[in-house]
Amino acid sequence: MSPIFIFAPLGSFLSLIFALFLSKATRQYDEGTDVMRQIAQAVREGARAYLKRQYRIVALIFAIVFVILLALSLSKMLPTFVPFMFLTGGFYSALSGFIGMTQATNSSARTANAARTSLNSALRVAFASGGVMGFVVVGLSLLDLSFWFFLLNWIYRSLPLDARLLVVTQTIVAYGMGASFQALFARVGGGIFTKAADVGADLVGKVEANIPEDDPRNPATIADNVGDNVGDVAGMGADLYESYVGSIVAAMALAFAAGLGFRGVVIPLILAAAGVLSSVVGTFLVRTKEEASQRALLFAIRKGVWAAGILMAILSGVAIYYLLPGYFNFYWPVLIGLACGVLIGYSTEFFTSDNYRPTRRIASAATTGPATVILEGLSVGMLSIVPPVVVVAIAIAAAYYLPGGATNPDHGLFGVAIAAVGMLSTLSITLATDAYGPVADNAGGNAQMANLPEEVRSRTDALDAIGNTTAATGKGFAIGSAALTVLALVAAYRSQIARVFPDLDLRVANPQVILGLFIGGMMPFLFCSRTIKAVGETASKIVVEVRRQFNEIKGLMDGKARPDYAQAVHLCTVAAQKEMIVPSLLVVAVPIVVGILLGPNGVIGLLVGALITGFAVALMMANSGGAWDNAKKYIEKGALGGKGSADHKASVVGDTVGDPFKDTAGPSLNILIKLMSTVSIVFAGFILRFTIFR
C-alpha cells in the first residue's frame, strides 16, 4: 500500500487529540452555584436515560438487519464484510453522538457561569464544547474508514488492483448505510423528544401562564433542556457523521469507476485529513469583544470558518497536484464545494437572522396575530430555497464539466462527488458552529432556573440567537452537501448495476422511471407527515401534563412547590421511542420494494425524485423554522411590544410551528435521501435476483 495513505489515520489522530484538548479546556471552567450544578445534573441524567433506552431499541433493529445482510452475504449477493461494515458504521455514528451529548451536558452550566464574567468567556466555552463534537465526528469517521480500507486491501491483496478496488469500494458503501441508519433513528427520535417538550413548554408556559421561558415553575423545562441535547446534539452529531462518511464513500466508489486507481480512491481520505488541520487553525480564531452585537458575534464565528476554508483551499491544491498528477482539473470541484458551502451559509443567514428584512417582516406580522406570522414564515421559507437550489445547480454543472465530464462522464461524476467532499472538508469547525447553539440554549435555561442576574441571561440569549442562525446554516450546509452526495451515490448505483444489467433505460418515457419518480417525490412528504404528527401528539401530552401540574400542585405557581420534572421527561422519552420506528424502517423498506416491483430503472427514478423534493422541502423547513425562532427572539429583545405582549405571544405560536420543521422533519430529510441511496446500492444484488423486471 502506498505510504500516502498514512495521512488519513494521522488526520484522525489529530482530530481526536484536539477534541480531547478542547474537552479539557472546558472542564477548567467551574459549573457555578449548587443550584446550577443540580440543574445540570438533572439534564445529564435525563439525556443519558433517553439515549440508553434508544440504543437498546436501535441495537435490536441493527441485529435483525445484520442477520439479513449476513444471509445475503453467505448467498453471494453481497461482499463478505458488508454486514460488519454496517455494524461499525452504526456504532461509530452512535458513539459520536453520545460523546457530543456528554460534552454538551457537561458544558451548559459552565457556559452560564462563564457568562457571569463576560460574553467572550461564555462564547469560548460553548464553542469549544461544540468543537468537541465536530472533531470527534471527523476523527472517528476517518479512523474507522482508514482501518477498514487498510484491512480490506490486505485481505484482498491477492486480487488484481482493479478487482481489489471494486470489492473494497462496494463493501465500504455499507459503512455509510450503517451510519445513515443510526443517524435517522437519532434525528427522528431526538427530534420528536426535543420539539414535543419545547412546544408543550412554550404553549402552556409562555402563552397560557404568561411566565418566562425556562421558568423553574414550568414542569417541562428540564425535558426541554434534555431534548436540546438528545435531539440537537446527539441527533445532529450522528446526522453529520453520516453526511461526512457518505460524501467520502461516494467519492471513493466513483474514483474507481473513473479509472483513477489507488490514489484516486484514497484522495477523499487525504482531503478529509487536510480539512482537520484547517479546522484546528480556524478554531483558535473564534473570539469576540465584550457586549458585542449580533453581527459582531456572527463575524467572530465566521472568521474561524473562513480561515479554515482558505487554508483548505491551499492544502487541497497541493494534495491533488502531487497525488493525482495529470488530473489537476479535479482541484476545481473542491474549490466549488467550498464556495458552495459559503454561499449557502450567506443565503441561510439572510433569511434567518434578525439583522435582515425577512425575519423582521415575520416579527412585524405578529402585530396582526399568529395566522399572519405563520403565513409570512411559510412565505420566507419557500422563497429561501431559491438561492441554495440555484447555487447547488451551478455547482453540480461546474463540478461535472470542469474536470472533463463532457468527454468522460465518469470523471464528471467523480468531480461532483469530490465537490461534496470539499464542501464537508471543514466539517469539524462547521459542526462546532452548529453544536455550540444547544449549549448556549441550555446555558440560558440554567441561568433562568438558577435566578442569575439579568445580564447573564442577556449574554446567553445573544449566543443563543446566533446559535439559531448558525444551526440553520449548518442544516443548509448538510442539506446542500446531501444533494451533491446523493447525486454521486445515484451515479455509483448506476455504475454498479450497469455491470450486470446493461439494459438500463432511464428515459423519462419509461413507465418504470416515471413511477419511481412519483414515489420518490412522495417519500419526503410522507416522512414529514409522520414525524410532525408525532411531535404534535407528544406535545399535546406535555400540554395536558403541564396544565395538570399547574392545577394540582399547590403553591407551584407561587414558587413554593417543586414541579415533577421527571414525568414530562418520561412522557417525551416513551413517545419518541415509539414514534421513531415506523418512519425509519419505511425509508429502508421502500427502495427494496420498488426495486423488486419496478427494477433498477424504477429505483433510479425513486432516488432522483426523493432527491429533488427532499432537497427543497428540507431547505424550506429549516429556514422557515429558524426565521420564526429568531423573529420571536427579536421581539423578546424589545422590538414591537416586547416580552409578554400580544405580539410576543403571536410569535411564540409561529415558533412552535417552526420547531418540528427545523429540528425534526427538515434535518431528517437529508438522511432520508442518502439512506435510500445507500440501501439501494447495498441491496443491488438482492434486487437484481428477485426483481420482476429483467
N, C-alpha and C positions, 0 to 999 in steps of 0.2 A: 504494500500500500504506500502511496506517495506521502512523503513527510509533510506536505502542505496540510494534510488532514488534521495535524496536531493543533492547528489554530482553533478548530471548533471546540474541543474539550477545554482548551485554555480559556476561551471566551466564557464557557460555562463556569469554570472555576472563579474567574474574575468577577462574574456576576453574583455568584453565591457569596463570595467573600465580602463583596461590597454591601450586599444585603445584610450580612452579619454586622458589618461596621455601622450601618445606619440603625440597625436594631439596638446595638449597644449605645449609640449616641442618644437615642430617645429615652433609654432606661436611666440615663443620668439625670433626667428631669423628675421632679417629685410629683406624686399624684395629688397633692394638696391636703385638704382637711379630711377628718374622719368621715364626714358625710359624703364628700366627693369620692372617697375610696369605696364606701358602701354602695353607692350608686353604680360605680364602675364594675364592682364585683357582681352585682345583680345582673348587669348586662352581659358580663362574661359567662356567667352560669347559664343564662337563658340561651345565649348563642351556641354554647357547647352542647347543651341538651338537644337543641334543634338539630345540629349537624350530626350528632351521634345517632339520632333517630333516622335522619335522612340517609346516612351512609349505610345503615342496616338494610333499608329497603332497596337502595341502589345496588348494594352488594349482591342481593338475591337476584335482581334482574340481570346484573352482569354475569352471574354464574350461569343463568339459563342461556344467555346469548353465547357465552363461552362454549358451552356444550354443543350448541348448534354449529358454531364455527368449527369446533373440533371435528364434528361429524362430517362437515363439508370438506375439511382438510384431509381426513382419512379417506374420503371418497375421491380425492384428487381434483376436487373442484376449486381448491384454494391452496396456496403455498403452505408448507408445513408450519411455519412460525406465525401465521396470521392470528390465530386465537391468542397467542401470548403477547403479540404486539398490541392487540385490542385491550387486553387487561392492563398492561403497563401504561398505555395512553390514558385510560380512565383513572388509574391510580394516581399518576402524577398530576393530572388535572385537578383531582380532588385534593391532593396534598398541597398544591399551590394555593388553592382557595382557603384551605384550613390555616396555613401559615399566615396568609394575608389577614384573615379574620382575627387570628390570635394577636397579631401585631396591632391591628386597629383597636381591639377592645382593651389592649394594654396602653394605648396612646391617647384615648379621648380625654380622660381626666387630666393627664399630663398636659395636653393642649390647653384645656380650660385653665389649669393652674398657671401655665406659661403666659396666657392672655392677661393674667393679673399683673404681669410685669410689662409686657409690650406686645404689639401686634406682630413684630418681626419674629419674636421668640415663638409665638403661637404658630406662625406660618412655618417656621423651620421644623418644629416638632411634627406638625400634621403632614408636611410634605415629605419628611424623612420616613414617616410611617407609610405613606403611600409608595415611597421609593422601595421599601422592603418588598411590598407586593410586586412592583414592576420588575425588580431584579431577580426575585425568586422565580417568577413565571418564566422569564427568559432563561435563567440559569438551569432550571430543572428540565425545560424542554430541550435545550441544546445538549445537556448532559446525557439524557436518555436517548435522543436521536443519534448522538455520536456513538454511544455504546452499541446500539443496535446495528448501526451502519458498519462499525468495525467488526462486530460479531458475525453478521451475515456475510460480509465479504470473506471472512476467514473460513466460515463453514462451507461456502460455495466456491472456495478458491480453486478447485479443480476444473470448474467450468470456464469456457472461453469468456473474455471480458464482456462481450455483448449479452451473452446468455446470463452471466452472473448479474450484471446491472439490471437486466429485465426482472429477474426474480426478486432482487433486493428492493427495487422501486415498487413493485407490486405488493410486496409484504409491508413496506413502510406506510403505505396508504392506510392500512388497518390501524396504525398508531393514531392517525388523525381521526378515524372513526371512533375509537375509544375515547379520545379527548372530547370530541363533539358530543358523544352520548352522555358522558358525565356532565359536561357543561350545560346541556339542555335541562337535565334534572335540577342542577344547581340554580340556573337562571329562573326556571319556571317556579320551582318550589320556593326559593328565596324571594322571588318577585311577588308571589302571592302573599307570602307572610308579611313582607315589609309594607306593601301597599295597602293590604287589608287593615293592618294596625294603624298606619298613617291616616288613611281615610276615616276609619272609625274614630280615632282620637280627635281629628280635626272637626268632624261634623258635630260631635257632641260637645267637645271642649270649647272650641273657638266659636262655633255658630250658635249652639243652643245655650251653653252655660256661660258664654262670654268670659272665659278665663284664658290666660296666655298659653301659647304653645309651650309644651313640655312642663306645664304646671304640675307640681308633685301631687296635687289632688286628683289628677286625671288617671284613672286605673290603667289606661292604655299607653302611658308614656314609656314605661320600661319595654313593653312589647314593640313600640315604635322604634326605640333605640336598638333593640335586639335585631329588628328587621333590617335596619340600615346596615348591620354587619353581615347578616346571613344572605341578604339579597344584593346590596350594593357593593359589598367587599368580596365575600366568598363566591357569590354567584358571578360577579364581574371578573374575578381572577380566573375562575375556570373558563369563562366565556373567552377572554382574550388569550388564555393559554391555547385554546383550540384554534383561535384565529391565527395565532403566530405559527403553530405547528402546521395548520392547514396550508398556509402560504408556502412554507418551506417544502412540505411533502409534494404539493402540486408542482412546484418548480423542479424538484429532483426528478419526478416522473417524466416531465416534459423535456428535461435536459437529455434524458436517454433517448426519447423519441426524436429529438432534434439531431441526434448523432454527435453530441458534444463529448462523449466519452466520460472517463472517470472525473476529470477536472470539472466538466460541466455539471455533473451530478453533485459534486462537493461544493461548488461555488455558492449555493444558497446558504450553506452552513458557515462558510467563511465570511460572507456578508453579514450574517447574523452576529458573528463574533466581533466584527468591526463596529456594529451598532452598539454592542455592550460598552466598548471603550468610549465611543462618542457620548453615550448617555451618562457615563460616570463623570466625564468632564462637564457636561451640561448641568448636572445636579448641583455642583458647587456654586453655580452662578445664580441660584434661586434665593434671593433675599430682597427685602424691601425696607423702606423707611417707616418710622412710627406714624400712625394716623394717616396712612396712605389712602388715596381714593380708590374706587373700584377699578378705574382704568390703570392706576399705578400697580395695584395688586396683580391684575391680569398681565401687565407688562413684565412684572418680576418673574412670573411663572413662564411666560412665553420666551423670555430671554434665555432660559436654560434649554427650552425645546429648540429654539433657533440655532443656538450654538452647537447642539448635538447634531442637528440636521446638516449644518455646514461642514462639520468635521467628518460626518458620514459620507458626504458627497466627495470629499477628498480621498478618504480611505477606500471607498468602493472603486474609484477610478484606478487607484494603484493596484488593488486586488485583481480587477478584471484585466488590466494591462499585462500583468505578469502571469496570471493563471490561465487566461484564455487568449493566447497570442493569435492575432489574426481575426479575433472576434470582438474588437473593442466597441463595435456598434451596440453591444449589449449593455454598455455603460449608460446609454441614453435612457433606456427604460427605468433604470434605477433612479436617475435624476427625476424622471417623470413621476415615479411613485412618490418620491419625497415631496415634490412640488404639489402633487395631487392632495396629499395629506394636509399640507399647509393651507391650500385654498379651501378645502372642505372645512378646516378649522375656522378660517375667517368667515366663511358663509354661516356656519353654525353660531359663531359669536354674534354676528349681525342680527340674526333672527331670534336669539335667546337672551342676550344681555340687555339690561335696562339702560344701558348707555345709548341705545339706538331706538328708532321710532317704532318698529314692530311691537316690541314688548310694552313700550309706553302707551301705544294705542290700545293694547289689551287692558292695561290698567285704567285708561280713560273710559273704556266701555263699561267699567264697573259702576259708573255713576247711574246707569240705567238698568242695572240688575244682573243676576247671574246668567240669564239667557244670552245677553249680548256679549258677555265675557267669553262664553263658550263658543259662540259664533265667530267672534274675532280671533280667538285662539285657533279654531279649526282653519280659518282662512289663512292665518300666518303659517301654520304648519304645512298646508297644501302648497302655498307659494314657495316655501323654503326648500322644497325638493328640487326646484328648477336649477339653481346654480350647481349643486353637487352632481346631479344627473348629467348636466352638460359637461362639467369638468371630467367626470369619470368616462363619459363617451369619448371626449377628445383624448384623454389619457390612453384609453384602450386602442384607439386608432393609431396614435403616435407610437405607443409601445409595440404595436404589431408591425407597422411599416418601417420604422427607423432601423431595426436590425435586419431588414430584408425580407419581410413577410410576403411581399408581393411576388417574389420569385421562389421563396422557400417557406411555405406556410408553417412548417414545424418550428422554424426559427422565430417567426412572428408570434406563435403561441407561447414559446418559451419567453419571449420578450414581455408578453402580458403577465406571465407568472412571475418573472423576476421584478416587474414593476410592483407587484403586490408585496414581494419580499422587501423591496426598497421602502415602500410605504410603512411597513411594520418594523423596519430595521431598528428604529429608535424607540421601540415599544417600552423599554424599561422606564424612560423618563416620561413618555406619553401616558403610560398607565399610572405613573406616580401622580401626575396632574389630575387624573380621574379619581384614584383611590383616596387621595387626601380629602376629598369632599365629604364623604361619610364620616371621617374622623372629626372634621370641623363641625359637622351637623351634630354628632354625638357630644362634642365638647360644649356646644350651645345648650343642649339638653341638660348636661351635667351642671353647667353654670346656673341655669334656671332653677333646677330642682334643689341645688345647694344654696340658693339665695345669695349668690355672689353679687358684687356691685354691678350696677347697670353698665358701666364702661366695659366690663369683662364680656357681658353678653353682646354688646355692640361690636366688639372686636371679633368674637366668634361668628356673629351674624355676617360681618363683612367677608370673612373667609368662606362662610357657607354659601353666600350669594355667588361668589366667584366659582365656588365648587359646582354650583348648578350649571354654570356656563361651561366649565372645563369638562364636567361629566357629559353634557350634551355634545361637546366637541369630541370627547373620547368615543361616544356612541356613534357619532357620524363617521369618525375615523375607522372604527371597527366595521361599520356597515359598508363604507366605501371600499375598504380592503377586501371585504367579503365578496363584493361584486367582482373584483379582479380575480380573487382566488377561485370562486365558483366557475367563472368562465374558463380558467385554466383546468379545473377539475373535470368539467364537461369535455374539454378537449382531450384530457387524459383518458376519460372513459371511452370516448370515440376511438382514440388510438388503440386502446386495449381490445375493444370489441371488433375493430376492423381486421385484426389479425386472424380471427376465426369466423367472422361474419362479414365478409367483404361486400355484401349486397345492401349496405345501409342506404336508405332512401330518405333524405332529410328535406325533401321538397315540401313546401307549405301545402301543396295539393294532396300530399299523402295523408289519408284519414288517421293513421296511427299517430302521426306527428301532431295533427290538429287536436285530436282527443287528448294527447299528452299535454299540449299547451294549455288547454282549458282546465284540466285537472290541476296542473301545476299552478296556474294563475289563481285557482280557488284556494289552494292549500294555506297561504298566509292568512286569508280571511277566516277560514275555519279554525285555524290555530289561535288567532287573536280572539275570536269569539269565545272559545273555550277558556282561555286564560283570563280575559276581562270578566267573564261571567263568574269565574272562581273568585276573583278579587271582590266583586260586588256581593256575592253570597257570604263570604267570610267577613267582609266589612260590616254587613248587616248584623251578624252575630256579635261583633265587637260593639256596635252601637247599642244593641239591646243590653249587653253585659255592663257597659259603662253607665247607661241610664239606670240599670238596676242598682248598681253600687251607689250612685248619687242619691237614689231614693231610699235605699235600705240601710246604708251605713250611717248611723247618727254621728254628727259632728264632722263628716268628711268635708263638706263644703266650707266649713269654718276653719279647716286646717287642724282640728283637734283629734282626728282619727286617720288611720293609715289605710289606703285602698289595698285591695287584693290584686297586686300586680301579676302574681303567678297565674291567676285564672285567665287573664287576657293572653298571656304568653302561651298557655296550654291550648286555648281555642285556636289561635293562629297556627300553632305547630301541627295539630291534628288535621286541620282543614288543608293546610299547604301540602302535607304529605299525601293526603288522599287525592287532591285535585291535580297533582303534577304528573300522575302516572299515565292517564289516557292521552293527553296531548303529546307526551314524549314518545310513547310507543307508536302513536299514529304516524309520526314522522319516519320511523324505521319501517313500518309495515307498507306504507303506500308505494314507495319505489319498487319494492319486491312484487307486490300485487300488480302494479302497472306493467312491470317487466314481463310477468307471466302472461297477462291478458293482451298487451299491446306490443310486446317485443322491444328490442333495443331502440328502435325508431321512436316508439312511444315514450321510453324513458328519457331520451334526449329532449323531446318536447316537454315532458314533465319538468325537467331540471331548468330549462330555459324559461318556461312560464313562471315557475316559482321564483327564479332569479329576478325577473322584471318586476313583478308585482311586490315581491318581498322587499326588494331594494327600496322602492318608492314608499311603500306603507311604513317600513321601519324608520325611514328618514322623517316622514310626516309626523309619526307618533313621538319620536324622540324630541323633535324640535318644538312641536306644539306643547308637549308636556313641560319642557324646560322653560318656554316662554310664559306659560301660565304660572309656573312656580315663581319666576323672577318678577312677574307683574305683581303678584301678591307681596313679595318682599319689597318691591318698590313702594307700594302703598304703606307697608309697615315702617318704612324709613321716614314717613312723614308726608308723602305725596297725597294729594286729594284729601280724603277725610282722616287718614292715618289709622293706626290700630284701633280695633273695636268699632269702627264706623260701619255704616251700611255698605259703603264702597269696599271696605276690607272684607266683610262677610261675603259679598258677591265674588270677590277674587278668590276667597278660600274655596268656594264651590267649584270655580274653574280649576283650581289647583287639584282638588280631589278627583276631577275627571282626568286631568293630565297625569296623575300619579301612576295608574296602571298603564297608561300609554307609554311613558318614558322609562319606567323601571320594571315592567313585567312583560307586556306583549311586544313592544317595539324592539328592545335589545335581544329578545329571544329569536327574532326572525333571522338575524344573520347566522345564528347557529342552525336554524331550521334548514336554510338553503344549502349550507355546507354539509350538514349531516346527511341530507338526502343524496348529495353528490357522492360522498364517501361510501355510503351504504350501497349505492348503485355500482360503484367500482368493485367493492369487496365481494358483492354477491353476483358479479357479472357471470361467473362460471355457472352458478346455480340457475340464473335466469336463462342463459343460453341453452341449458339442458332441458328445462321444463317449459319454456315459453311455447304458446300455441301457434306463434308466428315463426316460421323458419325462413 
